[in-house]
Amino acid sequence: MKNFIKFLSILTIALFTITSCSKTGDTGAAGAAGANGEDGIDGTDGTAGCVQCHSADEDMQVKSAQWVNSVHVTGGHMTGYYASRDGCADCHSSQGFQEVVATGNWDNPAPSSPLPANCYTCHEIHETYTEADWAFRVADDGIELMVNEHVTNQNDANTCVQCHQSRIAEPVLDLANLATEVTITNKRYGPHHGPQGNMQAGMGNSGAYELAGNDYANSMHATSADVNCVSCHMASAAGSGGNLALGEHSKNVGTGSWDDDTRSINANGCVTCHTDITDNSSATAFVAAARETNLAAIAELGAKLYELGYLDDDNYVASGNVTVSSDNPLVTTTEHAAAIYNYKFVSEDNSALIHNPMYAKSLVANSLAALQE
């Protein structure tokens, strides 16, 4: 009997839904008058808005299948501890991200049931029930970076930069007097894991410390209006055998691992600028060569910092190779603190300098030279 009543309840809701979605609008006074009245005017189909996105072409299903391969889903950084922690939830939960975009305020309380990134995170889903709902939540007219209040406009990628940017690291350094002593007590001193938007902002605007030496210049990755996070990480995966883990909503510029030679770079994110790249194989070879050289330069800087006692065995900031804390602070010069920050900046950008090669190489070279004086 209970199952029968449950069935009737579901059937009633279904019939109500079908009726509700079929037409909207007035029926007209005459139409409601009875058999001798005139027919009313039909309203707009209730599904007219829905079908603009929920069509039969399975496009949304494709995007969903790609998205589950994104590091935003697989990386584990948008669930658990960080998603449930006040302040961290601003970027480590979907609701926190939307709160910052809507209010402009950071360090908000964590939501009671934090969600990982999803369609609603980046897009204005179900606000107009038209294709306008695919609009990005962050406007394409620029975003103010936290570290220096510089307004960078990276077009479609502004939504990415909202979180993929440096946090303010204390102490903030003044390069006007490089010999000034500064004290560091946070083992995580640096930009905090995601300074990609700052790297793209580049010369004079990144928040990294531009020590004297090699001239600074931005690469085309940072100067072209057509090149940003979206153009490379969301490039079409056409020609890749239907690999749902490559390009587009997977956000992956490549799949596989460098460690076992299974890495494959999506050439469609490169060919617009690199005319000598013709397919995934040539794109992979090109990136592999640049990566080998650039990682060696970063490693050399890291080794020098370790030699001076500024890093511990786990790559945290240290004093005498012992992890810094309030009980074991690092007291050093502004110049050396800048080199530490720059090392963290290029390391945590996590592109092997490729996001802005010319600029990043100068940061590394000049930081290394400052430590050798």
ChimeraX attribute file (.defattr): number of C-alpha atoms within 10 A of each C-alpha:
attribute: neighborCount
match mode: 1-to-1
recipient: residues
	/A:1	6
	/A:2	7
	/A:3	8
	/A:4	9
	/A:5	10
	/A:6	11
	/A:7	11
	/A:8	12
	/A:9	11
	/A:10	12
	/A:11	12
	/A:12	11
	/A:13	11
	/A:14	12
	/A:15	10
	/A:16	11
	/A:17	11
	/A:18	11
	/A:19	12
	/A:20	13
	/A:21	14
	/A:22	13
	/A:23	16
	/A:24	14
	/A:25	11
	/A:26	12
	/A:27	14
	/A:28	14
	/A:29	13
	/A:30	14
	/A:31	15
	/A:32	13
	/A:33	12
	/A:34	10
	/A:35	9
	/A:36	9
	/A:37	12
	/A:38	13
	/A:39	15
	/A:40	14
	/A:41	13
	/A:42	12
	/A:43	12
	/A:44	14
	/A:45	14
	/A:46	16
	/A:47	15
	/A:48	14
	/A:49	15
	/A:50	16
	/A:51	13
	/A:52	12
	/A:53	18
	/A:54	13
	/A:55	10
	/A:56	9
	/A:57	9
	/A:58	11
	/A:59	12
	/A:60	13
	/A:61	12
	/A:62	13
	/A:63	15
	/A:64	16
	/A:65	15
	/A:66	20
	/A:67	24
	/A:68	16
	/A:69	20
	/A:70	20
	/A:71	14
	/A:72	18
	/A:73	16
	/A:74	12
	/A:75	10
	/A:76	14
	/A:77	16
	/A:78	23
	/A:79	19
	/A:80	14
	/A:81	13
	/A:82	19
	/A:83	27
	/A:84	22
	/A:85	18
	/A:86	16
	/A:87	16
	/A:88	20
	/A:89	29
	/A:90	28
	/A:91	24
	/A:92	27
	/A:93	28
	/A:94	22
	/A:95	23
	/A:96	29
	/A:97	23
	/A:98	20
	/A:99	19
	/A:100	18
	/A:101	18
	/A:102	11
	/A:103	8
	/A:104	8
	/A:105	10
	/A:106	17
	/A:107	14
	/A:108	16
	/A:109	15
	/A:110	20
	/A:111	18
	/A:112	9
	/A:113	9
	/A:114	20
	/A:115	19
	/A:116	20
	/A:117	21
	/A:118	15
	/A:119	13
	/A:120	16
	/A:121	20
	/A:122	18
	/A:123	18
	/A:124	19
	/A:125	18
	/A:126	14
	/A:127	10
	/A:128	12
	/A:129	17
	/A:130	15
	/A:131	15
	/A:132	15
	/A:133	16
	/A:134	18
	/A:135	13
	/A:136	19
	/A:137	19
	/A:138	22
	/A:139	15
	/A:140	14
	/A:141	12
	/A:142	18
	/A:143	21
	/A:144	14
	/A:145	23
	/A:146	15
	/A:147	18
	/A:148	14
	/A:149	11
	/A:150	17
	/A:151	14
	/A:152	20
	/A:153	19
	/A:154	26
	/A:155	21
	/A:156	21
	/A:157	22
	/A:158	25
	/A:159	24
	/A:160	19
	/A:161	26
	/A:162	19
	/A:163	19
	/A:164	20
	/A:165	24
	/A:166	27
	/A:167	18
	/A:168	16
	/A:169	16
	/A:170	14
	/A:171	15
	/A:172	13
	/A:173	18
	/A:174	12
	/A:175	14
	/A:176	9
	/A:177	11
	/A:178	15
	/A:179	12
	/A:180	13
	/A:181	14
	/A:182	18
	/A:183	15
	/A:184	22
	/A:185	20
	/A:186	20
	/A:187	20
	/A:188	18
	/A:189	20
	/A:190	25
	/A:191	24
	/A:192	17
	/A:193	18
	/A:194	19
	/A:195	27
	/A:196	25
	/A:197	28
	/A:198	27
	/A:199	29
	/A:200	28
	/A:201	23
	/A:202	25
	/A:203	22
	/A:204	13
	/A:205	18
	/A:206	24
	/A:207	27
	/A:208	27
	/A:209	23
	/A:210	22
	/A:211	23
	/A:212	14
	/A:213	13
	/A:214	15
	/A:215	12
	/A:216	19
	/A:217	18
	/A:218	18
	/A:219	18
	/A:220	16
	/A:221	22
	/A:222	24
	/A:223	16
	/A:224	11
	/A:225	11
	/A:226	17
	/A:227	21
	/A:228	22
	/A:229	25
	/A:230	21
	/A:231	19
	/A:232	23
	/A:233	20
	/A:234	20
	/A:235	22
	/A:236	17
	/A:237	23
	/A:238	14
	/A:239	12
	/A:240	17
	/A:241	8
	/A:242	9
	/A:243	13
	/A:244	21
	/A:245	21
	/A:246	28
	/A:247	31
	/A:248	24
	/A:249	22
	/A:250	26
	/A:251	21
	/A:252	23
	/A:253	23
	/A:254	21
	/A:255	16
	/A:256	13
	/A:257	10
	/A:258	11
	/A:259	7
	/A:260	7
	/A:261	8
	/A:262	9
	/A:263	16
	/A:264	22
	/A:265	25
	/A:266	28
	/A:267	27
	/A:268	24
	/A:269	25
	/A:270	21
	/A:271	15
	/A:272	13
	/A:273	13
	/A:274	12
	/A:275	8
	/A:276	11
	/A:277	18
	/A:278	13
	/A:279	16
	/A:280	21
	/A:281	14
	/A:282	16
	/A:283	22
	/A:284	18
	/A:285	15
	/A:286	15
	/A:287	14
	/A:288	16
	/A:289	10
	/A:290	14
	/A:291	16
	/A:292	11
	/A:293	12
	/A:294	20
	/A:295	16
	/A:296	12
	/A:297	18
	/A:298	22
	/A:299	14
	/A:300	15
	/A:301	23
	/A:302	22
	/A:303	15
	/A:304	15
	/A:305	24
	/A:306	20
	/A:307	13
	/A:308	16
	/A:309	17
	/A:310	25
	/A:311	24
	/A:312	19
	/A:313	11
	/A:314	9
	/A:315	16
	/A:316	19
	/A:317	30
	/A:318	28
	/A:319	23
	/A:320	17
	/A:321	19
	/A:322	18
	/A:323	23
	/A:324	23
	/A:325	15
	/A:326	11
	/A:327	7
	/A:328	15
	/A:329	20
	/A:330	25
	/A:331	14
	/A:332	16
	/A:333	17
	/A:334	22
	/A:335	24
	/A:336	23
	/A:337	27
	/A:338	24
	/A:339	28
	/A:340	23
	/A:341	23
	/A:342	26
	/A:343	22
	/A:344	25
	/A:345	28
	/A:346	27
	/A:347	19
	/A:348	18
	/A:349	25
	/A:350	15
	/A:351	15
	/A:352	23
	/A:353	24
	/A:354	20
	/A:355	23
	/A:356	25
	/A:357	21
	/A:358	20
	/A:359	24
	/A:360	27
	/A:361	21
	/A:362	19
	/A:363	28
	/A:364	26
	/A:365	19
	/A:366	21
	/A:367	27
	/A:368	25
	/A:369	15
	/A:370	15
	/A:371	17
	/A:372	9
	/A:373	5
